């Protein structure tokens, strides 16, 4: 069990194990036909077509329906290279497993700063990584909100370290997960404002611009949808 007691290897060990478990669980659900299929099918059609440099049309939602008219989630493009390796719907389960498992890295950094005992720090990181909402997300098969899990952990870690550059970058990426993440980004900006009197103008301006930009994504999705709801 040295790979779990060694502080230098702990995060990578947990990442590898949880990524394997999350990925295999999702794949097995597909194999035994336990997957609901709707969201999984939507993302398979959309990302599969993007992988072939085609318009992300999703016939599950209607003839000639462009997935970009549904939600603002350009971060899904990060899963496109997976289809170049294995053009199969199950690769999305692997992609989600990798993304969610990566949450352990910022969690471990955060825990090491706030727990005097490495044992308690490890228990905290493990508990959050395997928390019931995370399990529910994996059980739901595949969803773009999976990207928000590690990004939110990075945001909390950046806030705790007063790392404004990382905070702004991760807040920007959160807006690429879904348009409603703008509310979260706005609250993050408020928290940063309250916590520090230094560099307030720069951070507040950046988060305000990002938060305002998220509201404009509704106009983008409607434009793609041809003005529909």
C-alpha positions in Angstrom: 0.0 0.0 0.0 3.0 2.3 -0.3 1.5 3.9 -3.4 -1.2 5.3 -1.1 1.0 6.3 1.8 3.6 8.0 -0.3 2.6 11.6 -0.5 4.4 12.1 -3.8 2.5 9.4 -5.5 -0.9 9.7 -3.7 -2.7 11.9 -6.1 -1.5 10.1 -9.2 -2.5 6.7 -7.6 -6.0 7.9 -6.8 -6.4 9.4 -10.2 -5.4 6.2 -12.0 -7.6 4.0 -9.8 -10.7 6.2 -9.9 -10.3 6.9 -13.7 -10.3 3.2 -14.3 -13.2 2.5 -12.0 -15.3 5.4 -13.4 -14.5 4.5 -17.0 -15.1 0.7 -16.6 -18.4 1.3 -14.7 -19.7 3.5 -17.6 -18.6 1.1 -20.2 -20.2 -1.9 -18.4 -23.5 0.0 -18.2 -23.4 0.4 -22.0 -22.4 -3.2 -22.5 -25.4 -4.6 -20.5 -27.8 -2.0 -21.9 -28.4 -0.2 -18.7 -27.6 3.2 -20.1 -30.5 5.6 -20.6 -29.0 6.4 -24.0 -30.4 9.9 -24.6 -27.6 12.2 -23.4 -25.0 9.6 -24.2 -26.4 9.3 -27.8 -26.6 13.1 -28.2 -22.9 13.6 -27.3 -21.9 10.6 -29.4 -23.6 12.0 -32.5 -22.3 15.5 -31.8 -18.7 14.8 -30.9 -18.4 12.0 -33.4 -19.3 14.4 -36.2 -17.0 17.0 -34.9 -14.2 14.4 -34.9 -14.8 14.1 -38.6 -14.8 17.9 -39.0 -18.6 18.0 -39.7 -21.4 20.1 -38.3 -22.5 18.7 -35.0 -26.0 17.6 -36.1 -27.9 15.5 -33.5 -30.8 13.7 -35.1 -31.9 12.5 -31.6 -33.1 16.0 -31.0 -34.6 16.6 -34.4 -33.8 16.7 -38.1 -30.8 19.0 -38.8 -30.6 20.0 -35.1 -27.3 21.6 -34.3 -26.1 20.7 -30.8 -24.7 24.3 -30.4 -28.3 25.5 -30.4 -29.0 23.4 -27.3 -26.4 24.8 -24.8 -23.2 26.7 -24.9 -20.6 24.0 -24.1 -17.6 24.3 -26.4 -15.5 22.5 -23.9 -17.0 19.3 -25.4 -14.4 19.7 -28.1 -11.8 18.4 -25.7 -13.3 14.9 -26.1 -13.0 15.0 -29.9 -9.4 13.6 -30.0 -10.7 10.5 -28.1 -12.7 9.6 -31.3 -9.5 9.7 -33.3 -8.2 6.9 -31.1 -11.4 4.9 -30.7 -14.5 5.8 -32.7 -16.9 4.2 -30.3 -19.6 5.6 -28.0 -17.9 3.9 -25.0 -14.9 6.3 -25.4 -17.1 9.0 -23.8 -17.3 7.0 -20.6 -13.5 6.9 -20.6 -13.4 10.7 -21.3 -15.7 11.5 -18.4 -13.8 9.1 -16.1 -10.6 10.9 -16.8 -12.0 14.3 -16.4 -13.8 13.6 -13.1 -10.9 11.7 -11.6 -8.6 14.6 -12.3 -10.4 16.4 -9.5 -8.1 14.7 -7.0 -5.1 16.9 -7.9 -6.5 20.3 -6.7 -8.2 18.6 -3.8 -4.9 17.1 -2.7 -3.1 20.4 -2.9 -5.9 22.1 -1.0 -6.0 19.4 1.7 -2.2 19.4 2.3 -2.3 23.1 3.1 -5.2 22.8 5.6 -4.6 19.5 7.4 -1.6 19.1 9.7 -1.8 15.3 9.3 -1.2 13.8 5.8 -3.6 11.0 6.8 -6.5 13.4 7.3 -5.6 15.2 4.1 -5.7 11.9 2.2 -9.0 11.0 3.7 -10.5 14.4 2.8 -9.3 14.1 -0.8 -10.6 10.5 -1.1 -13.9 11.4 0.5 -14.6 14.3 -1.9 -13.4 12.4 -5.0 -15.7 9.4 -4.1 -18.6 11.6 -2.7 -22.1 10.6 -3.5 -22.8 13.4 -6.0 -19.6 12.3 -7.9 -20.9 8.7 -8.0 -24.3 10.0 -9.2 -22.7 11.9 -12.0 -20.8 8.8 -13.1 -24.0 6.7 -12.8 -25.7 9.3 -15.1 -23.3 8.1 -17.9 -22.0 11.2 -19.7 -22.7 14.9 -19.3 -20.9 18.1 -20.0 -21.2 19.1 -16.3 -18.4 16.6 -15.6 -15.9 19.2 -16.7 -17.2 21.6 -14.0 -16.1 19.2 -11.2 -12.3 19.6 -11.6 -12.7 23.2 -12.7 -14.6 24.1 -9.5 -12.0 22.3 -7.4 -9.3 24.4 -9.2 -11.3 27.6 -8.6 -11.5 26.8 -4.8 -7.8 26.0 -4.8 -7.0 29.2 -6.6 -9.1 31.3 -4.3 -7.4 29.7 -1.3 -4.0 30.5 -2.7 -5.0 34.0 -3.9 -3.9 33.0 -7.4 -5.8 35.4 -9.6 -4.4 34.2 -12.9 -5.5 30.6 -12.3 -8.8 31.9 -11.0 -9.6 33.9 -14.1 -8.5 31.1 -16.4 -10.5 28.4 -14.7 -13.5 30.8 -14.4 -13.3 31.3 -18.2 -13.2 27.6 -18.8 -16.2 27.2 -16.5 -18.2 29.4 -18.9 -17.3 26.9 -21.7 -19.0 24.1 -19.8 -22.5 25.6 -19.8 -24.0 29.0 -20.1 -25.5 28.9 -16.6 -22.0 28.7 -15.1 -22.0 32.5 -15.4 -23.8 32.7 -12.0 -21.0 30.6 -10.4 -18.3 32.8 -12.0 -20.1 35.9 -10.7 -20.2 34.5 -7.1 -16.5 33.6 -7.4 -15.7 37.2 -8.3 -17.7 38.5 -5.3 -15.8 36.1 -3.0 -12.5 37.3 -4.3 -13.5 40.9 -3.9 -14.4 40.3 -0.2 -11.3 38.4 0.6 -8.7 40.8 -0.6 -8.3 44.6 -1.0 -5.4 44.2 -3.4 -5.7 43.8 -7.2 -9.4 44.1 -6.7 -10.0 46.1 -9.9 -8.2 43.6 -12.2 -9.9 40.5 -10.7 -13.3 42.1 -10.5 -13.1 43.4 -14.0 -12.1 40.0 -15.4 -14.8 38.1 -13.6 -17.4 40.7 -14.5 -16.5 40.4 -18.2 -16.6 36.7 -18.0 -19.9 36.7 -16.1 -21.4 39.1 -18.6 -20.1 37.1 -21.5 -22.0 34.1 -20.3 -25.3 35.9 -20.6 -24.5 36.6 -24.2 -24.2 32.8 -25.0 -28.0 32.6 -25.0 -28.0 35.0 -28.0 -25.4 32.7 -29.7 -27.4 29.5 -29.2 -30.6 31.2 -30.4 -28.8 32.5 -33.5 -27.6 29.0 -34.3 -31.1 27.6 -33.7 -32.5 30.2 -36.1 -34.2 32.2 -33.5 -36.0 29.3 -31.8 -36.4 28.7 -28.1 
